[in-house]
């Protein structure tokens, strides 16, 4: 069976046999960020079409970046809750070992070793919980207040990602008007544009 490179006879920098060799009819295929800059290789595109294309590419990039940001924020929230749970687990294990030490007290001479071990384990978990709590708070971690649901605590801790779109549109129009005033006639004659 022939590989795709031999079938198409084109060398687009993709190793032979790679199924993506069939994608070469798309002008944005070889650009690492997607479609940005693809119009540079298509000279017969009008400025309006180029601007529309750039706007659509920017929209795609913006929504992808926003989705990435939301995933990163969610990952931070998950890690913070894992930290809280680890600290609570240490607190619970300390309590369990302390109760075991108390139950073996007064049972006789043979249980002194059990009690000593249980006290030692309780101290180990107490220290782990104390150290974890200190590191979590030093890293900026917070705890939900009593009676607050975790989801409400997370919402309160999230940064405000609201965007003033109306304000941005006004700024964009002002910038657009300022750009229209600039005379590009000399630049076109000099070959700069």
C-alpha positions as CSV (number, residue, x, y, z in Angstrom):
1,X,0.0,0.0,0.0
2,X,1.3,3.4,-0.9
3,X,1.8,5.9,1.8
4,X,-0.1,9.2,1.6
5,X,3.0,11.2,0.7
6,X,3.5,9.2,-2.4
7,X,-0.2,9.4,-3.3
8,X,-0.4,13.2,-3.0
9,X,3.1,14.0,-4.2
10,X,3.2,17.0,-1.9
11,X,5.7,17.6,0.9
12,X,4.1,19.8,3.6
13,X,6.5,19.0,6.4
14,X,4.3,16.2,7.8
15,X,6.0,12.8,7.9
16,X,4.9,10.5,5.1
17,X,2.1,8.2,6.1
18,X,0.5,10.7,8.4
19,X,-3.2,10.9,7.8
20,X,-3.1,14.7,8.2
21,X,-1.4,15.0,4.8
22,X,-5.0,15.1,3.5
23,X,-5.6,18.4,5.3
24,X,-3.3,20.5,3.1
25,X,-6.1,22.2,1.2
26,X,-6.8,24.3,4.3
27,X,-4.5,27.4,4.3
28,X,-4.3,27.5,8.1
29,X,-3.2,23.9,8.5
30,X,0.4,24.5,9.1
31,X,0.0,27.4,11.5
32,X,0.6,26.3,15.1
33,X,-2.2,28.5,16.6
34,X,-4.9,27.6,14.2
35,X,-6.2,30.0,11.6
36,X,-4.4,33.2,12.7
37,X,-2.4,34.6,9.9
38,X,-3.8,32.3,7.2
39,X,-5.1,35.3,5.2
40,X,-1.5,36.3,4.6
41,X,-1.1,33.4,2.2
42,X,-4.4,34.3,0.3
43,X,-3.7,37.6,-1.4
44,X,-7.1,37.9,-3.3
45,X,-9.0,38.3,0.0
46,X,-10.5,41.8,0.5
47,X,-9.7,43.8,3.6
48,X,-13.3,43.4,4.9
49,X,-13.1,39.6,4.5
50,X,-9.7,39.6,6.1
51,X,-11.0,41.6,9.1
52,X,-14.0,39.3,9.4
53,X,-11.7,36.3,9.3
54,X,-9.4,37.8,11.9
55,X,-12.3,38.7,14.2
56,X,-13.7,35.1,13.9
57,X,-10.2,33.7,14.7
58,X,-9.9,36.1,17.7
59,X,-13.3,34.9,18.9
60,X,-12.2,31.3,18.7
61,X,-8.9,32.1,20.5
62,X,-10.8,34.1,23.2
63,X,-13.3,31.3,23.9
64,X,-10.6,28.7,24.0
65,X,-8.5,30.9,26.4
66,X,-11.6,31.4,28.6
67,X,-12.3,27.7,28.7
68,X,-8.6,27.1,29.6
69,X,-8.9,29.7,32.4
70,X,-12.0,28.1,33.8
71,X,-10.4,24.7,33.8
72,X,-7.4,26.0,35.6
73,X,-9.6,27.7,38.1
74,X,-11.5,24.5,38.7
75,X,-8.2,22.6,39.1
76,X,-7.1,25.1,41.8
77,X,-10.5,24.7,43.6
78,X,-10.1,20.9,43.4
79,X,-6.6,21.0,44.8
80,X,-7.7,23.3,47.7
81,X,-10.5,21.0,48.6
82,X,-8.1,18.0,48.5
83,X,-5.8,19.9,50.9
84,X,-8.7,20.6,53.2
85,X,-9.8,17.0,53.2
86,X,-6.2,15.8,53.9
87,X,-6.1,18.1,56.9
88,X,-9.5,16.9,58.1
89,X,-8.4,13.3,57.7
90,X,-5.4,13.9,59.9
91,X,-7.6,15.5,62.5
92,X,-10.0,12.5,62.4
93,X,-7.1,10.0,62.6
94,X,-5.7,11.8,65.6
95,X,-9.1,11.6,67.3
96,X,-9.3,7.8,66.5
97,X,-5.9,7.1,67.9
98,X,-6.6,9.1,71.0
99,X,-9.7,7.1,71.6
100,X,-7.8,3.9,71.1
101,X,-5.3,5.0,73.7
102,X,-8.1,5.8,76.1
103,X,-9.8,2.4,75.6
104,X,-6.6,0.5,76.3
105,X,-6.0,2.5,79.5
106,X,-6.8,0.6,82.7
107,X,-6.9,-2.8,80.9
108,X,-3.8,-4.0,82.6
109,X,-0.1,-4.4,82.2
110,X,-0.3,-6.1,78.8
111,X,-1.9,-3.1,77.2
112,X,0.7,-0.4,78.0
113,X,2.5,-1.0,74.7
114,X,-0.8,-0.6,72.8
115,X,-1.5,2.6,74.6
116,X,2.0,4.0,74.0
117,X,1.7,3.2,70.3
118,X,-1.8,4.8,70.0
119,X,-0.5,7.9,71.7
120,X,2.5,8.1,69.4
121,X,0.2,7.7,66.3
122,X,-2.2,10.4,67.6
123,X,0.8,12.7,68.0
124,X,2.0,11.9,64.5
125,X,-1.4,12.8,63.0
126,X,-1.7,15.9,65.1
127,X,1.6,17.1,63.8
128,X,0.7,16.3,60.2
129,X,-2.6,18.2,60.5
130,X,-0.9,21.2,62.2
131,X,1.8,21.4,59.5
132,X,-0.7,20.9,56.7
133,X,-3.0,23.6,58.1
134,X,-0.1,26.0,58.4
135,X,1.1,25.4,54.9
136,X,-2.4,25.7,53.4
137,X,-3.0,29.0,55.1
138,X,0.5,30.3,54.1
139,X,-0.4,29.4,50.5
140,X,-3.6,31.5,50.8
141,X,-6.0,28.6,51.4
142,X,-9.3,29.4,53.2
143,X,-11.8,27.4,55.2
144,X,-15.6,27.6,54.8
145,X,-17.2,29.2,57.8
146,X,-19.6,27.1,59.9
147,X,-22.9,26.5,58.2
148,X,-21.5,27.5,54.7
149,X,-21.8,25.0,51.9
150,X,-18.7,24.3,50.0
151,X,-20.2,25.5,46.7
152,X,-21.0,28.8,48.3
153,X,-17.5,29.1,49.7
154,X,-16.0,28.4,46.3
155,X,-18.2,31.0,44.6
156,X,-17.2,33.6,47.2
157,X,-13.5,32.8,46.7
158,X,-13.5,32.9,42.9
159,X,-12.1,36.0,41.3
160,X,-14.6,38.3,39.5
161,X,-14.3,37.4,35.8
162,X,-17.1,39.8,34.7
163,X,-16.2,41.8,31.6
164,X,-17.7,45.3,31.0
165,X,-18.5,44.6,27.3
166,X,-20.3,48.0,26.9
167,X,-17.2,49.8,28.1
168,X,-15.0,47.7,25.8
169,X,-17.2,48.5,22.8
170,X,-17.0,52.3,23.5
171,X,-13.2,52.0,23.8
172,X,-13.0,50.0,20.5
173,X,-15.1,52.6,18.7
174,X,-12.9,55.4,19.9
175,X,-9.8,53.6,18.8
176,X,-11.4,52.8,15.5
177,X,-12.2,56.4,14.9
178,X,-8.6,57.4,15.8
179,X,-7.3,54.8,13.3
180,X,-9.5,56.2,10.5
181,X,-8.0,59.7,11.0
182,X,-4.5,58.4,10.2
183,X,-3.5,59.1,6.6
184,X,-1.9,55.9,5.2
185,X,-1.5,57.4,1.7
186,X,2.2,58.0,2.0
187,X,2.8,54.6,3.5
188,X,1.1,52.9,0.5
189,X,3.2,54.9,-2.0
190,X,6.4,54.0,-0.1
191,X,5.5,50.3,-0.2
192,X,5.0,50.1,3.6
193,X,1.4,48.9,3.4
